[in-house]
Amino acid sequence: MRGLNKFLRNKNTVTILGIILIVFLLFIGFNVTINQTVNPVSIPVAKQMIPAQTKITGDMLQIKKISKVGLTENVVRNASLIVGKYTNLNVTIPAGSMIYAEWLANGDEIPGNWIEKIDISKGEEAYYYKVDMVSTFGNSILPDSHIDIYMSARDENGNIMYGKLFSSIKVLAVHDGSGHNVFADPANVGSPSYLAFGLSRDNYKLLKRAEYLKGQGIDLVIEPKGQKYVSASGTLVSSKTLQDYINNATSTVSDEVVEEFVSAQNSVDDNTNNTENNANNTNQTNNSRSLVR
């Protein structure tokens, strides 16, 4: 016992023991911190690609374990905070993605009440179709009006074909690049960037694929229903022929890639200065009506 007391009274011994204790405590704290950081946590992620302005249901989500290192404060960690919300304007959530708070909106936060007109029970989905002042004939396409969408392309022989891809689509809203109703203030009408309407899932995918092909020989033109097009040179074909053309041309591309590409392209367009487009006169509008440019 005397030897132990003498050992503990030795200053060098106390210093060494103190250092060992500090190192031990640091080691424990380090391991606790590492475990808290690295140990995965269960969070909801998108089970499938979720388009913009879509009401999220439970079957669109799945639970996945993610390392805390990859989580930020704005990642939603509880499915109950996601189900029933809508994806925001121009927000497409890829399959497998974490879901961020700024990607979500309540139904009453979505510009206008047009989203309530989408018949989800019949499988309709909200579609945002990119437009500008010219393609809307000087912002003359109004909510509750109907449009046709025409398409032109070159067939396998290089000959021009054209026809009506979609008929009598009801426009539910017209928004600017920030998602605001351009007709909200009659005294200060905004510049149109998107037409909002509902499409069945199959037609939704078809139109997205047609937009994906724009710039690759495909031209899409909207026209108010019942207003005759300026005749285009080429062969008039059926909607079915155009649908087959689109599906064949994009057969190797997934829905997710198509959606992300179109969304990214629209975002680029939104960030482009549209001053010249807004200054165009009605003569330029007439030029847009040719199916082949």
ZAKOLPA-678400 format. One record per residue: x, y, z of N, C-alpha, C, CB in turn. Coordinates in steps of 0.2 Angstrom, whole numbers, plus 5000, padded with zeros to 4 digits. Glycine has a CB too. Layout:
<atoms>
XYZXYZXYZXYZ;...
</atoms>
This chain:
<atoms>
500449945000500050005000500450065000499550005006;501050065004501450125004501750134998502050115010;501950084994502250084987501750114982502450014985;501150104983500650124978500550204980499950094979;500550224986500450294988501050334986500350304996;501650304986502250334984502250344976502850294986;501950294973501850294966501450354963501650224963;500850354967500350404965500550474967499650394968;501050484972501250554974501750574969501550554981;502050534965502550554960502250594955502850494957;502550654954502250704949502250674942502650774949;502750644940502850614933502250564932503550584932;502150524937501650474937500950504936501650434943;500750554940500150594939500050624932500050644944;500650654930500550684923500450634918501250724921;500750574918500650524913499950494913501150464914;499750484920499050464920498550514918498850444928;498650574919498250624916498150624909498450694919;498750614906498850614898498450554896499550614896;498550504899498250434897497450444897498450374901;497250474903496550494904496250534898496350514911;496550594897496350634892496350604885496850694892;496850564883496850524877496250484877497550494876;496150444882495550394882494950434881495550364889;494850494885494150524884494150554877494150584889;494650574874494650604867494450544862495350634865;494750484864494650434859493850414860495050374861;493650414866492950394867492450444863492750394874;492650514864492250564861492250564853492450634863;492850544851492950544844492550484841493750534842;492550424844492150374842491450384842492350304846;491250414847490450434848490250484842490350464855;490750534841490550584836490550544829491050634836;491050504827491050464821490450424820491750424821;490250384825489650344825489050384824489650304831;488950444827488350484826488350514819488350544831;488950524816488950554809488950494804489650584808;489250444805489250394800488650344800489850344800;488450324806487850284806487250304802487650274814;487050264798486450284793485850294797486350234788;485450344794484750354797484250344791484750424799;483650324793483150304788482750374786482650254791;482750384780482350444777481950424771482850504776;481450464770481050444764481350474758480350484765;481350434752481650464746481150444741482350424744;481150474735480750464729480750394727480850514724;480250354726480250284724480250284716479650244726;479950344713479950354706480050424705479250324704;480150434698480150504696479450544698480350514689;479550604701478950634703478950704699478850654710;478450714694478450774690478250834694477950764684;478450894691478250964694477450964695478451014690;477251004700476551014702476150954703476251054696;476450904706476150834707476050824714476550774704;475450804716475250784723475550724725474450784724;475950724730476350664732475950614737477050684736;475950554735475650504739476150454742475050464734;475850414746476350374750476650324746475950334755;476350304740476650244736477150274731476150214732;477250344732477850374728478450374731477650444725;478450354738479050364742479250294744478850404748;479850284746480150224750480650254755480450174745;480750204760481250224765481950194763481050194772;482450234764483150214763483550244768483350244756;484050204770484550224775485150264771484850164778;485250324774485750364771486250384777485450434768;486850394775487350414780487250484782488050404778;487250504788487150574791487650624787487250574798;488150604785488650644782488350674776489350604780;487950644772487650664766486950704767487450604762;486750714773486150754775486250824776485750724780;485850864774485850934775485250954779485950984769;485251014782484651034786483951034782484751104789;484051054776483351054772483150994769483451104766;483450934771483150874769482650854773483750814769;482050834770481450814774481550744776480850824770;481550724783481650664786481050624788482150674791;480450654787479850614789479350614784479550654796;479150554782478750544776478050584777478550474775;477850594783477250624785477250704783477050614792;477850724782477950794781477950804773478550824784;477950754769477950754762477250734759478450704760;476950674761476350654758475850704759476150584762;475450714753474950764753475150834750474650774760;475850844750476150904747476250894740476850924751;476350954736476450954729477150974728475951004726;477450944722478050964720477951034717478350914715;478451074718478451144716478551154709479051184720;478451224707478451244700479151224697478351314699;479151184691479751164688480251124692480151234686;479951094697480351044701480150974700480251054709;480650934696480550864695481050824700480650844688;480750784704481150744709481350674705480750734715;481950664705482150604701482050544706482950604700;481950484703481850424707482550414711481750364702;482450394718482950384722483250444726483550354718;482950504724483250564727482950574734483050624722;483350614738483150634744482650694742483750664749;482250714747481750764745481850824750481050744747;481950884747482150944750481550994752482650984746;481551024757480951064759480751114754481051104766;481251144751481051194746480751164739481651234744;480751104739480451074733479751064734480751004731;479451074740478751054741478351114742478751014748;477651114741477251164742476551134744477151214736;476151174748475451154749475051174743475251194756;474451144743474051154737473851224737473451114738;473751264742473551334742474151374741473251354748;474751354740475351394739475451394731475951364743;475151344728475251344720474851394717475051274718;475251434713474851494709474251474706475351524704;473751514708473051504706472751434708473051494698;472151424706471851364709471751314703471151374712;472151314698472051274692472251204694472551294687;472651194699472951124700472351084703473451124706;471851114706471251074708470851044702470851114712;470951074696470551054690470850994687470551104685;471450974689471750914687471350854690472550904688;471150804685470750744688471250694689470250724682;471550694695471950644697471650574698472250664704;471050574699470650504700470650474693469950514703;470750504688470750474681471450474678470250514676;471950484683472650474680472950534677472650414676;472550594677472850654674473450674678472350704673;473950714675474450744678474550814675475150704677;474750854680474950924678475450934673475050974684;475350964668475950974663476051054662475750944656;476751064662476951134661477251134654477451164666;476951174649477251174642477551244641476651164637;478151244639478551304638478351344632479351284638;478251404633477951454628478351514629477251464628;478251564624478451634625477951674622479151644621;478051744621477551794618477451774611477851864619;477851754607477751734600477351674600478451724597;477551614603477151554602476451554605477551504605;476251604609475651614612475251674608475651634619;475451694602475151744598475051804601474551714595;475551834604475551894608475151884614475251944604;475251834618474951814624474151814624475151874629;473951794618473151794617472851724619473051804610;473251674621472951614624472851624631473451554622;472151614633471951624639471751564643471351674639;471751564650471451514654470751494652471551524661;470651424652469951394650469851394642469451434653;470351424638470351414631470651344629470751464627;470551324623470751254621471351264615470251214618;471751224615472351224610472451164607472951254613;472751164601472951104597473751104597472651094590;474051054597474751054597474951014590475151014603;475251044586475451014579476251004580475351064574;476450954575477150934575477350924568477250864579;477950944567478250924560478950894561478350984556;479150844557479750814557479950784550479650754562;480450754549480750724543480650654544481450744541;480350614539480350544540480950514538479750524535;480950444538481550404536481950424530481450334537;481550454525481750474518481950544518481250454513;481950574524482050644524481550694521482650654519;480950664520480350714518480050734524479950674513;479750794523479350834529478650804529479350904527;478550784536477850764537477550804543477750684539;476950814543476650854549475950834550476650934547;475750854556475050834558474850864565474950764557;474250844567474050864574474250814579473250884574;474650824584474850774589474350774594475550794592;474050834597473550834602473050884600473850854609;472450864602471850904600471450924606471350864595;471250984606470751014611471051004618470150984610;471651034619471851034626471651094630472651024626;471351084636471051144639471651174643470551124644;471751234642472251274646471951294653472551344642;472351274658472051294665472351354668472251234669;472951374665473351434668473851454663473651414675;474051514664474651544660475051574665474451594654;475751554666476151574671476751614668476351524675;477051654671477751684669478251634672477851754672;478951654671479451604673479551594681480051634671;479151634685479151634692478551594695479251694695;478151574690477551534692476951574694477651494698;476951644692476451684693475951694688476651754695;475251694689474751704684474851774680474051704687;474951764674475151824670474551874669475451804663;473951844671473351884670473051914677472851854666;473451904682473251914689473051994689473751894694;473452034686473452104686473252124679474052144689;472652144678472452164671472752224668471652174670;472952264673473352324671474052314670473252384677;474352254672475052244671475152174669475452264677;474852154663474952084661475652064660474552074654;475852004663476551974662476651944656476651934668;477251924655477551884649477451814650478251904648;477151774646477051704647477651664646476451684642;477751614651478251564650478051494650478751574656;477451484653477151414653476351414652477351384660;476151364649475451344649475351284653475151334642;474851294658474751234662474151194660474751254670;474151134660473551094658473651024661473451094650;473150984660473150914662473150864657472550894667;473550814657473650754652473650694656474250764648;473350644652473450574655474150554655473050524650;474350504659475050484660475350464653475150424665;475050434649475350414643475450474638474850364639;474950524638475050584634475550624637474450614633;475650624644476150664647476850644645476050654655;476950574645477550554643477750564635477650474644;477250564631477250574624477450644623476650554621;477150694626477350764625478050774627476850804628;478250754633478850764635479450734631478950724642;479250674628479750644623479750694616479550574621;479150714615479150764609479650824610478450784607;479550854616479950914618480650894619479750934625;480850834621481550804621481850814614481550734624;481450794609481650794602481750864599481250744598;481450914602481550984599482250994598481151034603;482451024592483051044590483450984587483451054597;483050924586483350874583482850854577483350804587;482650904573482250894568481450894569482350834564;481250904576480550904578480350974579480450854584;479750994577479551064578478851054581479551104572;478651084586478051084590477751154589478051054597;477151164588476851224587476151224590476751254580;475951264595475251274597474851314593475251294605;474151304593473751344589473051344593473651314582;472751394594472051394597471551354593471751474597;471251314597470751264593470351304588470351234599;470251264582469751294577470051344573469151324580;470651364574471051414570471451374565471451464574;471351384559471751354554472451374553471451354547;472851324552473651334552473751354545474051274553;474351394544474651414538474851344535475151464538;474651334529474851264526475651254526474551254519;475851194528476551184527476751134522476851154534;477351144519477451104513477651034516478051124509;477450984513477550914516476950874516477850914523;476950814519476450764519476050764526476650694518;475350774525474950774531474850704534474250804530;475050684540475050624543474550624549475750594544;474350564551473950554557474350564563473650484557;473950574569474250574575474650514577473750594581;474350454575474650394577475350384573474250334574;475450414567476050414564476550454568475950434557;476350514570476750554574476950524581476450624575;476550494584476650454590477150404589476050424593;477050364584477550304583478250334581477350264577;478250394578478950424576479250444583478850484572;478950474587479150494593479450444598478650544597;479050384598479250334602479850294600478650284603;479850284593480450254590481050294591480250244582;480950364590481550404590481850404598481450474588;481450394603481650394610481650334613481250444613;481650274609481550214612482050194617481450154607;482650214617483250194621483350244627483850194617;482850294627482950344632482450334638482850424629;482650334644482150324650481750384651482550304656;481150374654480750434656481050484660480050404659;481550454665481850504670482350544666482250464675;482750524661483150564657482850614653483650514652;482250594650481850644646481650694651481250604643;481350684656481050734661481550774663480750694667;482150754665482650794668482950844662483250754671;483050814656483250854651482850914649483350814644;482150894648481650954647481651004652480950924646;481650974659481651024664482251074664481650984671;482851044663483451084663483451134657484051034662;483151114652483151154646482651214647482951114640;482151194650481651254652481951304657481051224655;482351274662482651314667483151364663483051274672;483551334659483951384655483651434651484451334650;483051414648482651464644482351524649482051434641;482151494655481951544660482451594662481651514666;483051574662483651624664483851664658484151584667;483651654652483851694647483451764646483751654640;483851814644483451874644482951874638484051934642;482351894640481851884635481551954632481251854638;482052004633481852074631481652084624482452124633;482052044620481952054613481252014611482452024609;481151964614480451924613479851974615480451864616;479952004621479352044623479252104618479552064630;479752124615479752184610479452164603480352224610;479452104602479252084595478552104594479252004595;478352124588477652144586477252084583477752204581;476652104581476252044579476452014573475552074579;476852054569477152024562477551964564477452074558;477951964569478351914571477951854573478851934577;477351864576476951814579476651774573476351844582;476551804567476351764561476851724559476051814556;477451744559478051694557478051634561478651734557;477851634567477951574571477451514569477851594578;476951534565476451484563476651444558475851524561;477251444555477451394550477651334554477951424545;477451284551477651214555478351204554477251164552;478651224548479351204547479751264547479451164540;480251274551480651334552481351324549480651354559;
</atoms>
